[in-house]
């Protein structure tokens, strides 16, 4: 009833504005025209056409894409994956060569991950075998917990959901995860559902990109999109001895996030952020980029995701390509002018000088950087010339939650809120990389000050961060 009253008020405002504009045009036509009276019908026609143009503009102008709220899953404490827990799991159920165990231990110790990240439930079973059942258990725990928390704090009825988007990089059961959610929450029969897979860590950003585009094309306002960003790493556990595939065992951890977006302008007063820019670029035409992170079988027939040494180079190179597209949309004119001048100077000098790197901190107050690993964060920092204070949320999120794949930038977002660093009007940039190779960006404008909510995954530990030993 409240929303209907708000919509009626908005329609009355548009009608009043249109009538006022028509009266103004008519007054101007009759008062200042120097044409003979015989041309009065023509002038009235022009005024009427102007009125129609105004109405068309008001009707077709892009509607806002608002983030009402989000929620991140925090697994139970007994699922924390300390070094001791990981080694206990390996001794109980895995059959690695001693060299592989030493390799994984060294990767873990250098990874930037702390002892409070979370592993999937099967690792803590007496018979730790990754099965479809245990993978579903991992998915359901994260998905249901995130959605329950989100629906509760936004006071959203599941019947209000018009669009459901679920992204899971490499776990795609049948029936789909979207069908799982429709069944659990009894969503209405005409809900539009989408399942994204195979996009790796970038799919969280890409799913929001998809939601924004679907909401923009809806003919009606008051549409709500539920976006669920998850990954089940159970079936991605690699039991072989191929070193590029062993790396994923050391970096990836359990995580999930859910968000509700809407195109209803009347919800602006309660929304958390507005999406003002979004961009995704695909660099898979290059063979090295395409194979930088690749799922395949080893010589023994074990399936795993190979993270090659070339991944860091590919990330840096494609980040630069992505920024060339994004920069003109977000940077202030002063930064663009400085970059154009330095690029022209570099061209004239025949390589003796290089173009300056624009200061992206002039466009955004806050950045959620892809937390794919310690080396990835360092590479983004080098490419964009960012100080440690800018990369702090990414480094701390990696330490506390590990690489949660597609949901990682939302754990960073929660870090900013837990610290109370975001103010109304601030702009925040999210950027993530994914297999294929893809780069995705989201630029948000905050509509209210951040706050520490009860379901924030950092609520019980934020006072200990940032760590000085990272």
C-alpha positions, 0 to 999 in steps of 0.5 A, spaced: 500 500 500 505 504 501 509 503 495 502 504 491 501 510 494 508 512 492 507 510 485 501 514 485 505 520 487 510 520 482 505 519 477 502 526 479 508 529 480 510 527 472 503 529 470 504 536 474 511 537 471 508 536 464 502 540 464 506 546 467 511 545 461 506 545 456 503 552 459 510 555 459 511 553 452 504 556 450 505 562 454 511 563 450 508 562 443 502 567 444 506 572 448 513 573 444 511 570 437 512 575 431 508 570 426 501 572 423 495 569 427 494 564 421 501 561 424 498 560 431 496 553 429 503 551 427 505 554 434 501 550 438 503 544 434 510 545 436 508 546 443 504 540 443 510 536 440 515 539 445 510 537 451 510 530 447 518 530 447 518 531 455 513 526 456 517 521 452 523 523 456 520 522 463 518 515 461 524 512 457 529 515 462 534 510 465 531 508 472 536 507 477 539 501 480 539 501 487 542 496 492 537 495 498 542 491 502 547 485 502 549 479 506 555 475 507 555 468 510 559 467 516 560 459 517 560 456 524 567 457 528 568 449 528 569 450 520 575 454 521 581 452 517 587 453 521 594 450 518 593 444 524 586 442 521 589 442 514 594 438 515 590 433 520 585 433 514 591 431 509 593 425 514 586 422 515 584 422 507 589 424 502 594 421 499 599 426 497 607 425 495 611 428 501 614 433 496 606 436 495 605 436 502 611 441 503 609 445 497 602 446 499 605 448 506 609 453 503 604 456 499 599 456 505 604 460 509 606 465 504 599 466 501 597 471 506 591 467 509 590 467 516 588 461 521 581 463 521 578 462 514 573 457 513 573 450 509 568 446 507 564 441 511 567 435 508 574 436 511 572 435 518 568 429 517 571 422 519 571 420 512 573 426 508 571 424 501 568 430 497 562 428 494 556 431 491 552 430 497 557 434 501 558 439 495 550 441 496 551 441 503 556 446 503 552 450 498 546 450 502 549 452 508 552 459 505 546 460 500 540 459 505 544 463 511 545 469 506 538 469 503 535 468 510 539 474 513 538 479 507 530 478 507 530 479 514 533 485 515 530 488 508 523 486 510 522 483 503 517 478 502 520 472 497 513 473 493 516 480 491 522 477 488 521 478 480 529 476 478 533 471 481 540 471 479 545 465 482 552 465 480 557 459 482 563 458 478 564 451 477 559 447 481 552 447 477 548 441 479 541 439 476 536 441 478 540 448 478 541 452 484 536 457 482 531 452 482 533 450 489 532 457 491 525 457 488 523 451 491 526 453 498 523 460 498 517 458 494 518 464 489 512 466 484 512 462 478 513 468 473 520 469 476 526 470 471 531 466 473 539 466 471 544 461 472 552 463 471 557 458 471 565 458 469 566 465 470 571 464 476 572 470 481 569 475 477 562 472 477 560 476 483 561 483 479 558 480 473 552 477 476 550 485 479 552 487 472 547 482 469 542 484 474 543 492 472 542 490 465 535 486 466 532 491 471 534 497 466 530 493 460 524 492 465 518 496 462 515 496 469 518 499 476 518 496 483 522 490 480 526 486 485 532 482 483 535 477 488 543 476 486 546 470 490 553 469 489 556 463 491 561 457 490 562 450 492 569 448 493 568 441 495 568 438 488 574 442 486 579 439 491 585 436 488 588 430 490 593 429 485 601 432 485 600 437 479 603 443 482 599 448 479 593 445 481 595 444 488 595 452 489 587 452 489 587 447 495 591 453 499 587 459 497 580 458 496 575 458 502 568 458 503 564 464 502 557 466 499 553 473 499 546 475 497 544 482 495 537 485 493 537 490 487 531 494 485 529 499 479 524 503 484 526 510 485 521 510 491 526 506 495 532 511 494 531 513 501 532 506 504 537 503 499 544 503 501 548 504 494 546 506 487 550 503 481 552 509 477 557 505 472 559 498 470 563 495 465 566 488 464 571 486 458 573 479 456 580 478 454 579 470 452 581 471 444 589 471 447 591 464 448 595 465 454 589 469 458 584 464 456 589 458 459 591 462 465 586 459 470 584 452 467 580 446 469 583 440 466 585 433 468 592 431 470 596 425 467 593 421 473 586 423 471 585 427 477 581 434 475 583 440 478 584 448 476 591 449 474 593 456 476 599 458 472 605 462 473 603 467 468 596 468 471 599 474 475 602 477 468 595 476 465 592 480 470 596 486 470 596 486 462 588 485 462 587 490 468 591 495 464 586 494 458 580 494 462 582 501 465 583 504 458 575 503 457 573 505 464 578 511 465 574 516 460 567 514 464 570 515 471 576 520 471 576 527 472 578 531 466 584 534 470 586 526 470 584 525 463 588 531 460 594 529 464 594 522 461 593 524 454 599 529 454 603 524 457 601 519 452 602 524 446 609 526 449 611 518 450 609 517 442 614 523 440 619 521 445 619 514 441 619 510 448 624 515 452 618 517 456 612 513 458 605 515 459 603 517 467 598 512 470 592 516 472 590 517 479 584 513 480 584 515 487 581 522 485 575 518 482 573 513 488 574 514 495 574 507 496 576 501 492 574 493 493 580 490 490 580 483 487 583 478 493 585 473 489 591 472 493 597 476 495 601 476 489 594 479 485 593 484 490 600 486 490 600 486 482 593 491 482 597 495 487 603 496 482 599 497 476 595 502 479 600 505 484 596 504 490 599 505 497 598 500 503 592 504 506 588 503 499 589 495 499 588 494 506 581 492 506 583 487 500 589 484 504 585 483 511 579 480 507 584 475 504 587 474 511 580 473 515 576 469 509 581 467 504 579 467 497 572 466 497 572 466 489 566 470 486 563 473 493 570 476 495 569 483 494 562 483 498 567 481 504 571 487 503 565 491 502 563 489 509 570 491 512 569 498 510 562 498 513 565 495 519 570 500 520 565 505 519 569 509 513 564 510 508 560 516 508 554 518 504 556 521 497 562 517 497 564 513 491 566 506 491 570 501 486 569 494 485 574 490 481 575 482 480 578 478 475 575 471 473 577 465 468 576 466 461 580 471 462 575 477 464 575 483 468 569 486 471 568 493 475 562 496 479 562 503 481 557 505 487 555 511 490 553 511 497 546 513 499 547 513 506 553 513 511 555 506 513 554 502 519 556 496 523 550 491 522 549 485 526 550 480 521 556 483 518 561 477 518 567 482 521 562 484 527 566 480 532 573 481 530 574 488 526 577 491 532 583 486 531 584 489 524 588 491 520 594 486 522 601 489 522 604 483 520 601 481 514 
